[in-house]
């Protein structure tokens, strides 16, 4: 917590510029229900005109509540909000000055692109010449001119997002509020959106962009880091990251397994936080200049620490007081996986020419891969590319049209229940019974997996201790904090000591600390020889994987370690591609190939 | 900012219209449901008994017995099946093939001659269906009485003077129950349609996240409410016209009132029904819950408390008071009047007033619950 003083204090924002702030918030409190916890807890900030400001934080931080209050959709419990000097709750012409795009874009899916535009133009009083001109502009800007007759519901995620943006831009508002426009949209569309928003800001528009992705926020002019209804820090990303200067390091040239190295590095008192990044381990120090002793980390004779540019996530983690540490108590209760001698340890999970068709649409097209014992294998791909379909066939939730999905050598088509007894599954929204208590969920899931009597009691007790669930056992699952729900879900999925674990977007929307804790557990399982398959669209989650399969248009277009994929997309213009750069490059290259074949 | 802009209202109504046209479920509710439901109500619920299957055992073959047999067969209320023995016919009744069995005793002629007619026949009915059983019992008894009376006159025997009951049904001269059931069921059908149509529309905006976008525009409360009523009012009136057409053309139910009166009453009634659905949708913000609530709150009270099946005058006082809150009560009454009696202005005006008050109640409640914020 020594770092906190080094960052700009949120409680005392410097005075607004002479021209006045576009948005000013003073001592804003918002509660839902009279005695509920505050969703916004004494927020004070101002936003300069003509900037893109990122509102960054995990789910439940209060981003959406703040945006809705600014849009006049929620009345503050106390405090004041001023947009362009006016109260958004007052009756007046302010509504026409504010563009607001809600999370689901606010489009009518059974109306065409043109009909949506017409509706919002009428509602926002955009008429006559101005209307014609802004339609032309919007359609050119969003590249939707070819699709005016298409129903909004039949547009891709990226196109919906553009249309939503176009509808909120009608009437040329001075303030644009975007609620997580990047969610559910692949990186390519997200980049395009950035280009458009950047252009708008140059024209003088004030833009507030909320996001759970810290890497996305690095592109903003100004950032408000939010957590638990408070603004933790305010400032430009450069200033926030600058305060971390000298504290971000790569531990590189490892000869020991990187998961073991990370685990040992996190034990060093100098280390605040650490993550796996491809072949390296990325560390954040408590204080610049105080590096850990490499001896006990045992990273190998050639291992060195190299200083790297800090990231916004480093600042955020530092503000939150550091990561959860690298040791998972789960390691103590997980047995070493021992495979049957007949089984090929190189193919614990296997896909053979896996194909799934829905009508004449091929969701998965002849995908083949093998996952060896103890590997963390990630499936990555844009929405609708077929990664979920592939994943669901591998864990027996969908039947393949052609090909085989094998788990521990068992064909899921012929003996699905035998296979299911060997695998654990955890989905994005944690398949827990929210009306049951934590203990009842543990009892139910252990019972489902066939545990009875003493064995069941013992296993539940182990899980309670490993995940520190003791104080929460009699709480209704619905009321548990997100991080605890995640722990409980993982505990339930591991009741029967599966040799294979399937994770479907396990940490989307979760704060970085909780995500790290989760991966600490996953690393511990992998070290014990559990084979793990995960789908994700978080790029930093992809870095944790040993290997990644990139799925696009139903096909496996790339397969390799994160560093292999990054290296393969190195170009003179982009000598050190990030995971996202690699992702975009590979997809665009494949798309170009397709376009050549079918012009 | 004006409370009502014609352009914004038109844009919202147009949007609603597109959604209606493109969403098969509202078309289904408005056009298919009334026809199906009307046929169900019109034909399946039939209070006449024109073809009850009746077994007959003739233990006496004397002239009097044969004469009675002919009367039974000619009455038109029964399909008579003669059987060899009582046991065989009872067996068929146990299988549900017969609704009742009449036994003409062996001493039928003798008993008649002695004037002990009552015990000369035996009527056995299937008590597992009490309604039908009592029909059979009373029809046969009625026939028996008539037959005895006629026989007495034929024999020119002196009879004690008796009160003669001559019944004549007014307003439904042929006493076809369909003629009063169909107008009543139109009221039930329209209650369901009205509530179902609007129960989805506000909840849908919440579920799909469009409400948020809509509220962030300069749209006013009045515009929002009207845009949720006008298009569905139009749709409801088409459904009403369809009901009328089906009743008059396909089901031969005579319509004796004026179309103008029907239009006014239907409009007022749709105000209540749509308002009811809209209120549920606004409060619940969830399509599934709102539709279930609409179905229950519209269907059951309109069926039970509208006077369409069960007469209001024979209900307990508390229930009778409750019926004043049920729009179908006024509408079912009005429709039965319009179909069977004609345009009786004082009666219809009272009903119209009741409907108007309920419309104000439901729409007022909806307006109260419609906010300009997300809370």
Interface residues (C-beta under 8 A of the other chain):
Chain A: X32 X68 X71 X72 X73 X74 X75 X89 X91 X92 X93 X95 X96 X98 X100 X101 X102 X103 X104 X105 X106 X107 X108 X109 X110 X111 X115 X118 X119 X120 X122 X123 X124 X125 X127 X151 X164 X167 X168
Chain B: X1 X5 X7 X8 X10 X11 X12 X14 X15 X18 X19 X22 X23 X208 X209 X210 X212 X213 X214 X215 X216 X217 X218 X219 X372 X373 X374 X375
